[in-house]
């Protein structure tokens, strides 16, 4: 994080009422509101505490991107456990319970941030500076309201109806925040931001830029909230034991109009663009650079060695040596944000975003190793892309790399979606979609076909909507957006169901489950060669000059630091029909290497790896990771029995409209319910 004068602990909150849990509030501090808001410098220190709370590892600093990044066709995590764990924390598998510790930690951290924001806003709006219309204070109030709104929005997405207030907890009866209804909450957040935004500044007018909430962020946040307000969500059934039903409010179109209006304001007035290439956006973040005029609209400002795990949980995994360090300069990474194993094969081969899917990890000495697993790595961020190796070779998490909570690409796609819902695929909707695709195919040979040709051919509302569904999958991998989109579109159950049968079908080596023509494309055996940048440079100057170029092999040159200490792997797939090796990073058959030129023996021999070896020889069906990773929704035991029994087996004539909803909604923590004096209760079968 680059913000100056940040307060790294809660001490600044002593100026106002502080709390560790909004149901357990301490007495007001001796430092008065009047003192804190007597000048903007003191007020800014207090606002920093609101930002600091946002960086909690229980929410945006870690958990939202790992523990509560639910499985989908983009992000994915697997489990080999046949039964629910004793921890009751398997949320990505839709198999947690109200006593799970992680959900309680999330709840407490989110409401601590909300309480700090409420404290700031309530006190600020009672101050003399506010009465005088002080522009700096009005900007700060807008920032606190944005932080409050993003926390409430994510709580509503995860929990449905939640406790809600804009006032301080100690002002509530019995110190218990009243329960709010989700539609009313989201409408209140929209109206609150509508009032705050005109008094805020654009990011280009703020010293810290996109590390602080700006006018365009408030507009963009209104658009996002409006789409969720107008979208589907899981609503309680007639009893507490029912999972519930997916519903959307009858006034949903009003909110598509709001989303369109405020996204349009960002597009026309904010000055943001998609000038930088796709990967440069994330590499800049890994190198602690802040660009306030490009894609990022608001990035959560973390602090190195204090908080934030971006680039530690993302990127290739690398463990420390037994001595507690690495032979290269970057230290340990967990690589725990996994991507769906089939995700890469949904991209066009020349789409720059496809290179975010990583097939290799690193040993402590920097040697790349083929990742033969059920998921792939998200290469958008990594400590390894930090060219200064700022954290050192014994470091682990708390990278301080910022996370882009809102991007201009998201605004463009929200505008396109809302415009299409209201008016169909108009020229304005198509122009917004083209901007996103132009960056993805900027350096591609097939750019005209994949941008102008692709978008112009979308002639119907349904076709354009499907293009938005696809584009958002390709654009936001690893950012914990996909499952949320699938929910508000009411297609999460269909997508989850298909992903289960993909894993099960490939694992069982059963093509009868391949109803989309994917299985035959998967490389069951790959040939690979470990390369380092110095070796690639030598190849360019050798008799194959021109072959090993950035245009032909972008994955080698896309990421910094693939030098003498960190390498990459050159993957090829054997095509028995042509007796050639097809480069796994390119389209099938477009780039080939004759088998005779690939040494299979000697010191320069190529290696072989068997991929998708997911068949359990003992049972004759897929291994547990393919059967258990969506256990809370659909599961097949070792004997081949489907659970629940009402779940249909996938076939070409399966009626997916009749699938049950996914229970993605989290339970209110049991401890919170017991302390709510009977005001809160759980539904959805918890």
C-alpha positions in Angstrom: 0.0 0.0 0.0 1.2 3.5 -0.9 -1.2 5.6 1.3 0.8 8.0 3.5 0.3 8.3 7.2 -1.8 5.1 7.4 -2.8 4.1 10.9 -1.9 0.4 11.1 -3.8 -0.5 14.2 -7.1 0.4 15.8 -5.6 3.0 18.1 -7.1 5.8 15.9 -10.6 4.4 16.7 -10.2 5.4 20.3 -11.4 8.8 19.1 -14.9 7.2 18.8 -16.7 4.2 20.1 -14.8 1.0 19.3 -15.9 -2.6 19.1 -14.5 -6.0 18.5 -18.0 -7.4 17.9 -21.0 -5.2 17.2 -22.9 -7.1 19.9 -20.2 -6.4 22.4 -19.6 -2.7 22.4 -17.1 -0.9 24.6 -17.9 2.4 26.4 -17.3 5.6 24.4 -13.8 6.9 24.5 -12.7 10.0 26.4 -11.5 11.6 23.2 -14.6 13.4 21.9 -16.1 13.6 18.4 -15.7 17.4 18.5 -11.9 17.0 19.0 -11.5 14.5 16.2 -13.5 16.5 13.7 -12.1 19.8 14.7 -9.7 19.6 11.7 -9.5 17.3 8.6 -6.0 15.9 9.5 -7.5 14.3 12.6 -10.5 13.1 10.7 -8.3 11.6 8.0 -6.4 9.5 10.6 -9.7 8.2 11.8 -10.8 7.3 8.2 -7.5 5.4 7.8 -8.8 3.0 10.5 -11.8 2.2 8.4 -9.5 1.3 5.5 -7.3 -0.7 7.8 -10.3 -2.8 9.0 -11.2 -3.5 5.4 -7.8 -5.2 5.0 -8.7 -8.0 7.5 -7.5 -11.5 6.6 -11.0 -12.7 7.5 -12.5 -10.7 4.6 -10.8 -9.0 1.8 -7.2 -9.8 2.8 -7.6 -13.5 2.4 -10.9 -15.3 3.2 -13.1 -13.7 0.4 -10.6 -14.9 -2.2 -10.1 -18.4 -0.7 -12.5 -19.7 1.9 -15.5 -18.0 0.4 -14.6 -18.1 -3.3 -17.1 -20.8 -4.1 -16.6 -23.5 -6.8 -17.8 -22.7 -10.3 -16.7 -23.1 -14.0 -13.8 -20.6 -13.3 -12.5 -20.9 -9.7 -12.4 -24.4 -8.2 -11.1 -26.2 -5.1 -11.2 -30.0 -4.5 -11.7 -32.3 -1.6 -11.1 -36.1 -1.3 -13.2 -36.4 1.9 -16.3 -38.6 1.5 -18.0 -37.0 4.6 -18.4 -33.6 6.0 -15.4 -32.4 8.0 -15.6 -31.9 11.8 -14.6 -28.2 11.3 -17.9 -27.5 9.4 -15.9 -24.9 7.3 -16.2 -26.5 3.8 -18.0 -23.5 2.3 -16.6 -23.9 -1.2 -18.2 -27.4 -1.3 -21.5 -26.0 0.0 -21.1 -28.2 3.1 -20.6 -25.9 6.1 -22.6 -25.3 9.3 -23.5 -22.4 11.6 -20.8 -23.4 14.1 -18.0 -23.1 11.5 -15.3 -20.9 12.9 -14.5 -19.2 9.5 -18.0 -17.8 9.1 -17.9 -16.3 12.5 -14.5 -14.7 11.8 -15.9 -13.2 8.6 -19.0 -11.9 10.3 -17.1 -10.2 13.1 -14.5 -8.6 10.7 -17.1 -7.3 8.3 -19.3 -5.8 11.0 -16.3 -4.3 12.7 -15.5 -2.4 9.5 -19.2 -1.4 9.2 -19.2 -0.2 12.8 -16.1 1.9 12.2 -17.6 3.4 9.0 -20.9 4.1 10.9 -18.9 5.8 13.7 -17.1 8.0 11.2 -20.1 9.0 9.2 -22.4 9.7 12.2 -19.8 11.8 14.0 -18.7 13.6 10.9 -22.2 14.6 9.9 -22.7 16.2 13.4 -19.5 18.3 13.2 -19.0 22.0 12.5 -16.9 21.2 9.5 -19.8 19.3 8.0 -22.2 22.2 8.6 -19.7 24.5 6.9 -19.7 22.2 3.9 -15.9 21.4 4.1 -15.1 19.7 0.8 -12.3 17.5 2.3 -14.7 16.2 5.0 -17.4 15.6 2.4 -15.0 13.5 0.4 -14.0 11.5 3.5 -17.7 10.9 4.3 -18.2 9.6 0.8 -15.2 7.2 1.2 -16.6 5.8 4.5 -20.0 5.3 2.9 -18.4 3.4 0.0 -16.5 1.1 2.4 -19.7 0.6 4.3 -21.6 -0.2 1.2 -19.1 -2.7 -0.2 -19.1 -4.6 3.1 -22.9 -4.6 3.4 -23.2 -5.7 -0.3 -20.9 -8.7 0.2 -22.6 -9.7 3.4 -26.0 -9.6 1.6 -24.6 -11.7 -1.3 -23.3 -14.3 1.2 -26.0 -14.3 3.9 -29.1 -12.8 2.3 -31.0 -10.8 4.9 -28.6 -9.4 7.5 -28.5 -7.0 10.5 -28.5 -3.5 9.1 -28.2 0.1 10.3 -26.5 3.3 9.4 -26.2 4.4 13.0 -23.8 3.5 15.8 -24.4 0.2 17.6 -24.4 1.8 21.1 -27.4 3.8 19.9 -29.4 0.6 19.2 -31.8 -0.9 21.7 -30.1 -3.6 23.7 -27.0 -3.0 21.6 -28.5 -5.4 18.9 -28.5 -4.2 15.3 -32.0 -4.7 13.8 -32.4 -7.4 11.1 -32.7 -5.9 7.6 -34.4 -7.3 4.5 -31.9 -7.7 1.6 -33.9 -5.7 -1.0 -34.4 -2.8 1.4 -30.7 -2.9 2.4 -29.5 -2.7 -1.2 -31.9 0.1 -2.0 -30.7 2.0 1.0 -27.1 1.6 0.0 -27.8 2.8 -3.5 -29.7 5.9 -2.3 -26.9 6.6 0.3 -24.2 6.5 -2.4 -26.3 8.6 -4.8 -26.4 11.4 -2.2 -22.6 11.1 -1.4 -21.2 10.8 -4.9 -21.7 14.4 -6.1 -19.7 15.6 -3.2 -16.7 13.3 -3.9 -13.7 13.7 -6.1 -12.5 11.7 -9.1 -9.5 9.5 -8.5 -7.3 11.7 -10.7 -8.0 14.5 -8.2 -7.0 12.5 -5.1 -3.4 12.2 -4.0 -3.6 8.5 -3.3 -5.6 7.9 -6.5 -7.4 4.6 -6.8 -6.2 3.5 -3.3 -9.0 5.7 -2.0 -12.7 5.6 -2.8 -13.6 8.1 -5.5 -16.6 9.6 -7.2 -16.3 7.0 -10.1 -16.0 4.2 -7.5 -19.2 5.3 -5.9 -20.9 5.3 -9.3 -19.5 1.9 -10.2 -20.5 0.5 -6.8 -24.1 1.8 -7.4 -24.1 -0.1 -10.7 -22.9 -3.3 -9.0 -25.3 -3.1 -6.1 -28.2 -2.3 -8.6 -27.5 -5.5 -10.6 -27.5 -7.6 -7.5 -30.7 -5.8 -6.3 -32.3 -6.6 -9.7 -30.9 -10.1 -9.8 -31.9 -13.5 -8.4 -31.0 -14.7 -4.9 -31.8 -17.7 -2.7 -34.8 -16.8 -0.6 -36.1 -18.7 2.5 -38.6 -21.5 2.0 -41.8 -21.9 4.0 -39.9 -23.5 6.9 -36.4 -23.3 8.4 -35.5 -26.7 7.1 -36.1 -26.0 3.4 -33.2 -24.9 1.2 -35.4 -22.2 -0.3 -36.1 -21.0 -3.9 -34.3 -18.6 -6.3 -36.4 -15.4 -6.8 -35.9 -11.9 -8.1 -37.9 -8.8 -7.1 -40.8 -7.7 -9.3 -39.2 -4.2 -9.7 -35.9 -5.6 -11.0 -36.0 -3.6 -14.3 -35.8 -0.3 -12.3 -32.4 -1.4 -11.0 -31.1 -2.3 -14.5 -31.9 1.3 -15.4 -29.9 2.5 -12.4 -27.0 0.2 -13.2 -27.0 1.4 -16.8 -27.1 5.1 -15.8 -24.3 5.0 -13.3 -22.0 2.8 -15.3 -22.5 5.2 -18.2 -21.4 8.1 -15.9 -18.1 6.2 -15.2 -17.6 5.6 -18.9 -18.2 9.2 -19.9 -16.8 11.2 -17.0 -14.1 9.3 -15.1 -11.2 9.3 -17.5 -10.5 5.6 -17.1 -9.5 3.4 -20.0 -8.1 0.0 -20.9 -4.8 1.4 -22.3 -2.4 -1.0 -20.7 -2.3 -4.6 -21.9 -4.3 -7.1 -19.8 -1.4 -8.6 -17.8 0.3 -5.3 -17.3 -2.5 -4.2 -15.0 -1.7 -7.0 -12.5 2.0 -7.0 -13.0 2.0 -3.3 -12.0 0.1 -4.2 -8.8 2.7 -6.9 -8.1 5.4 -4.2 -8.5 3.5 -1.8 -6.1 2.6 0.7 -8.9 -0.7 2.6 -8.8 -2.2 3.7 -12.0 -5.3 5.9 -11.5 -6.3 6.4 -15.1 -6.4 2.9 -16.5 -8.4 -0.3 -15.6 -8.4 -0.1 -11.8 -11.1 2.1 -10.3 -10.6 1.1 -6.6 -8.0 -1.3 -5.2 -7.9 -2.3 -1.6 -4.7 -0.8 -0.2 -2.8 -3.4 1.6 0.6 -2.9 3.4 3.6 -5.1 2.9 4.5 -7.4 5.9 1.2 -6.3 7.6 -1.8 -7.5 5.6 -3.0 -8.8 2.2 -2.2 -12.1 0.6 -2.5 -11.2 -3.1 0.3 -12.8 -5.0 0.8 -15.3 -2.2 -2.5 -17.2 -2.6 -2.3 -16.5 -6.3 0.4 -17.5 -8.8 2.4 -20.7 -8.9 3.0 -22.5 -5.6 6.5 -22.6 -4.1 7.6 -24.1 -0.8 10.5 -23.2 1.4 13.5 -25.4 1.7 14.2 -27.3 5.0 16.3 -24.3 5.9 13.3 -22.0 5.8 14.2 -20.1 2.6 14.3 -20.4 -1.2 17.3 -20.4 -3.4 15.6 -17.7 -5.5 14.8 -14.2 -4.2 11.0 -14.4 -3.7 10.2 -16.9 -0.9 7.2 -19.1 -0.3 3.8 -18.9 -2.1 0.7 -21.1 -1.4 -1.0 -20.9 -4.8 -4.2 -21.7 -3.1 -6.6 -19.9 -5.5 -7.3 -22.7 -7.9 -8.8 -22.5 -11.3 -11.2 -25.1 -12.8 -9.2 -27.7 -14.8 -11.3 -27.1 -17.9 -11.3 -23.3 -17.7 -8.4 -22.9 -20.1 -10.2 -24.7 -22.9 -13.0 -22.2 -23.0 -10.7 -19.4 -24.3 -9.8 -18.6 -27.8 -6.2 -19.6 -28.2 -5.1 -16.0 -29.0 -7.0 -14.4 -26.1 -4.3 -12.9 -23.9 -6.3 -13.7 -20.8 -5.8 -17.4 -21.3 -2.3 -17.1 -20.0 -3.6 -16.5 -16.5 -4.1 -20.3 -16.3 -0.9 -21.9 -15.0 0.3 -25.5 -15.3 3.4 -25.3 -13.2 4.6 -24.7 -9.7 8.2 -24.1 -8.4 10.6 -26.0 -6.2 12.5 -24.0 -3.6 15.4 -23.7 -6.0 13.2 -22.1 -8.7 12.9 -25.2 -10.9 9.4 -25.3 -12.5 7.4 -28.5 -12.0 4.4 -29.8 -14.0 1.2 -29.3 -12.0 -0.6 -32.6 -12.6 -3.6 -31.9 -10.4 -7.4 -31.2 -10.4 -6.9 -27.5 -10.7 -4.6 -24.9 -12.2 -3.0 -21.8 -10.8 -4.2 -18.2 -11.3 -1.2 -16.3 -12.7 -2.6 -12.8 -12.6 -0.7 -12.0 -9.4 2.5 -13.5 -7.9 5.3 -12.4 -5.7 7.5 -13.7 -8.5 6.4 -10.9 -10.8 7.8 -8.4 -8.3 11.0 -7.5 -10.2 12.6 -6.1 -7.0 11.9 -9.2 -4.9 10.8 -6.8 -2.2 9.9 -9.4 0.4 13.0 -11.6 0.4 13.6 -15.3 0.1 12.2 -16.2 3.6 9.0 -14.4 3.2 5.5 -15.9 3.0 2.2 -13.9 3.1 1.2 -10.3 3.9 2.5 -9.3 0.5 0.9 -5.8 0.6 0.0 -6.2 -3.1 -3.3 -4.4 -3.7 -6.5 -6.1 -4.9 -8.6 -4.4 -7.6 -12.1 -4.6 -6.1 -13.5 -2.6 -9.0 -12.2 -2.4 -12.5 -13.2 -0.4 -15.5 -13.7 -3.6 -17.5 -16.3 -4.6 -15.0 -18.1 -1.2 -15.5 -18.1 -1.7 -19.3 -19.6 -5.2 -19.0 -22.1 -4.0 -16.4 -23.2 -1.3 -18.8 -23.4 -3.7 -21.7 -25.4 -6.2 -19.7 -27.9 -3.5 -18.4 -28.3 -1.9 -21.8 -29.0 -5.2 -23.4 -31.6 -6.1 -20.7 -33.4 -2.8 -21.3 -33.0 -2.2 -25.0 -31.4 -5.3 -26.5 -27.9 -5.4 -28.2 -27.7 -1.8 -29.2 -24.6 -0.1 -30.7 -23.8 1.3 -27.2 -23.9 -2.2 -25.6 -21.7 -3.6 -28.4 -19.2 -0.8 -28.1 -18.7 -1.5 -24.4 -18.2 -5.2 -25.0 -15.8 -4.4 -27.9 -13.6 -2.3 -25.6 -13.1 -5.3 -23.3 -12.4 -7.7 -26.1 -10.1 -5.3 -27.9 -7.7 -5.4 -25.0 -7.9 -9.2 -24.8 -7.1 -9.6 -28.6 -5.0 -6.5 -29.0 -1.9 -8.4 -30.2 -3.7 -11.3 -31.8 -3.6 -12.1 -35.5 -7.4 -12.8 -35.4 -8.2 -9.5 -33.7 -10.7 -8.2 -36.3 -12.6 -11.5 -36.3 -12.7 -11.8 -32.5 -13.6 -8.2 -31.7 -15.6 -6.6 -34.5 -16.8 -9.8 -36.2 -17.7 -11.6 -33.0 -19.6 -8.7 -31.4 -21.4 -7.5 -34.5 -22.7 -11.0 -35.1 -24.6 -10.9 -31.7 -28.0 -10.1 -33.2 -30.4 -11.1 -30.4 -30.9 -10.2 -26.8 -30.3 -13.8 -25.7 -27.1 -14.2 -27.8 -25.7 -11.0 -26.4 -26.5 -12.0 -22.9 -24.7 -15.3 -23.4 -21.7 -13.4 -24.7 -21.7 -11.3 -21.5 -21.9 -14.5 -19.4 -18.8 -15.9 -21.3 -16.9 -12.6 -21.3 -17.2 -12.1 -17.6 -15.9 -15.7 -17.1 -12.8 -14.9 -19.2 -12.2 -11.5 -17.7 -12.4 -12.0 -14.0 -10.7 -15.4 -13.3 -9.4 -15.6 -9.7 -11.2 -12.4 -8.5 -14.2 -14.1 -6.7 -16.8 -12.7 -9.0 -17.9 -15.7 -11.1 -20.1 -17.5 -8.6 -21.8 -14.3 -7.6 -22.7 -13.5 -11.3 -24.0 -17.0 -11.8 -26.3 -16.6 -8.7 -27.8 -13.3 -9.9 -28.4 -14.8 -13.3 -30.1 -17.8 -11.7 -27.8 -20.3 -13.6 -25.5 -21.3 -10.8 -27.2 -24.7 -10.3 -26.9 -25.5 -14.0 -23.2 -24.6 -14.2 -22.3 -26.4 -11.0 -24.2 -29.5 -12.2 -22.3 -29.5 -15.5 -18.9 -29.0 -13.8 -19.6 -32.0 -11.5 -20.2 -34.3 -14.5 -17.2 -32.9 -16.3 -14.9 -33.9 -13.5 -16.7 -37.2 -13.0 -16.8 -38.0 -16.7 -13.2 -37.3 -17.3 -12.2 -39.0 -14.1 -14.2 -42.1 -15.0 -12.9 -42.0 -18.6 -16.6 -42.0 -19.8 -17.3 -40.0 -22.9 -21.1 -40.5 -22.4 -21.0 -37.5 -20.1 -19.3 -35.3 -22.8 -22.3 -33.4 -24.2 -20.2 -30.3 -25.1 -17.4 -31.9 -27.1 -14.7 -31.1 -24.6 -13.2 -34.4 -23.5 -11.4 -35.2 -26.7 -9.5 -31.9 -26.6 -7.9 -32.6 -23.3 -4.2 -33.6 -23.5 -3.9 -36.9 -21.6 -0.2 -37.0 -22.2 2.1 -34.0 -22.6 5.7 -33.6 -23.5 7.5 -30.7 -21.9 10.9 -29.1 -21.6 12.0 -26.8 -18.8 13.3 -23.5 -20.2 14.8 -20.4 -18.7 14.8 -17.0 -20.3 18.5 -17.2 -21.1 17.9 -20.4 -23.0 15.0 -18.9 -24.9 17.2 -16.0 -26.0 19.9 -18.5 -27.2 17.2 -20.3 -29.2 16.2 -17.1 -30.9 19.8 -16.6 -32.2 20.2 -20.2 -33.2 19.0 -22.0 -36.4 15.4 -21.8 -35.3 15.5 -18.0 -35.1 12.1 -16.5 -35.3 10.3 -19.5 -33.9 10.8 -18.7 -30.2 9.4 -15.2 -30.2 7.1 -13.3 -27.9 4.3 -13.5 -30.5 4.6 -17.3 -30.7 5.2 -18.0 -27.1 3.7 -15.2 -25.0 3.7 -17.2 -21.8 7.5 -17.2 -21.7 7.7 -13.4 -21.9 4.5 -12.4 -20.3 5.7 -12.8 -16.7 8.8 -11.1 -15.3 11.7 -12.9 -13.7 11.7 -16.0 -15.9 15.5 -15.6 -15.8 18.3 -17.7 -14.6 16.5 -18.3 -11.3 12.9 -19.0 -12.4 11.9 -20.9 -15.5 8.8 -21.9 -17.4 7.8 -25.1 -19.0 7.3 -25.6 -22.8 4.3 -27.9 -23.1 3.4 -30.0 -26.1 0.6 -32.5 -26.7 1.1 -35.6 -28.9 -1.3 -35.7 -31.8 -1.4 -39.3 -33.1 -3.1 -38.4 -36.3 -0.4 -36.1 -37.6 2.6 -37.6 -35.7 3.4 -34.1 -34.4 3.5 -32.4 -31.1 1.0 -29.5 -30.8 2.0 -26.6 -28.6 -0.4 -26.7 -25.6 -0.4 -23.0 -25.4 -1.6 -22.6 -29.0 -4.6 -23.9 -31.0 -4.6 -27.6 -31.8 -2.6 -28.1 -35.0 -1.6 -24.5 -35.6 1.9 -24.7 -34.1 3.6 -28.1 -34.4 7.0 -29.6 -33.9 8.0 -32.8 -35.8 8.3 -35.8 -33.5 11.7 -36.6 -35.1 13.1 -33.3 -33.8 12.1 -34.0 -30.2 14.8 -36.0 -28.4 13.4 -38.7 -26.2 16.7 -39.9 -24.9 20.0 -38.4 -23.8 20.8 -35.3 -21.7 18.5 -33.1 -23.8 15.5 -35.5 -23.7 12.0 -34.2 -23.3 9.9 -35.2 -20.3 6.5 -36.8 -20.4 3.6 -36.2 -18.0 0.3 -38.0 -17.8 -2.5 -35.6 -17.3 -6.1 -36.2 -16.1 -5.2 -39.5 -14.5 -8.3 -39.4 -12.3 -9.6 -42.9 -12.6 -9.6 -45.0 -9.4 -8.4 -48.5 -10.5 -10.1 -50.1 -7.4 -13.6 -48.8 -8.0 -13.5 -48.2 -11.8 -14.9 -44.7 -11.4 -13.5 -41.3 -10.8 -11.2 -40.6 -7.8 -12.7 -38.9 -4.7 -11.6 -35.4 -5.7 -13.9 -35.7 -8.8 -16.8 -37.0 -6.7 -16.6 -35.0 -3.5 -15.7 -31.5 -4.4 -19.3 -30.4 -4.7 -20.5 -32.6 -1.9 -23.0 -30.2 -0.4 -24.9 -30.1 -3.8 -24.2 -33.3 -5.6 -22.0 -36.3 -4.7 -21.3 -39.9 -5.9 -20.1 -42.4 -3.4 -17.5 -45.2 -4.0 -20.3 -47.5 -5.1 -21.5 -45.1 -7.8 -24.7 -44.0 -6.0 -25.8 -40.4 -6.6 -26.7 -38.1 -3.7 -29.2 -36.7 -3.2 -31.2 -39.5 -4.9 -33.4 -36.9 -6.6 -30.5 -35.6 -8.5 -30.7 -36.8 -12.2 -27.8 -38.4 -13.9 -26.4 -36.2 -16.7 -27.7 -37.1 -20.2 -28.3 -35.4 -23.5 -32.0 -35.0 -22.6 -31.6 -34.0 -18.9 -34.0 -31.2 -17.9 -31.7 -28.8 -16.2 -34.5 -26.3 -15.4 -35.7 -28.7 -12.7 -32.4 -28.8 -10.8 -32.6 -27.8 -7.1 -31.0 -24.5 -6.2 -27.4 -24.3 -4.8 -27.3 -23.5 -1.1 -24.6 -20.9 -1.4 -26.2 -18.8 1.4 -24.1 -18.9 4.6 -25.7 -19.4 8.0 -25.6 -16.6 10.6 -23.1 -17.8 13.2 -24.6 -19.7 16.0 -23.0 -17.5 18.7 -24.4 -14.4 17.0 -27.9 -15.9 17.0 -27.7 -16.8 20.7 -26.7 -13.2 21.6 -29.4 -11.5 19.5 -32.2 -11.8 22.0 -34.3 -13.8 19.6 -34.1 -11.3 16.7 -32.0 -13.5 14.3 -32.6 -17.0 13.0 -31.3 -19.2 10.3 -33.2 -20.7 7.3 -32.0 -22.7 4.3 -31.8 -26.0 6.2 -29.1 -24.9 8.7 
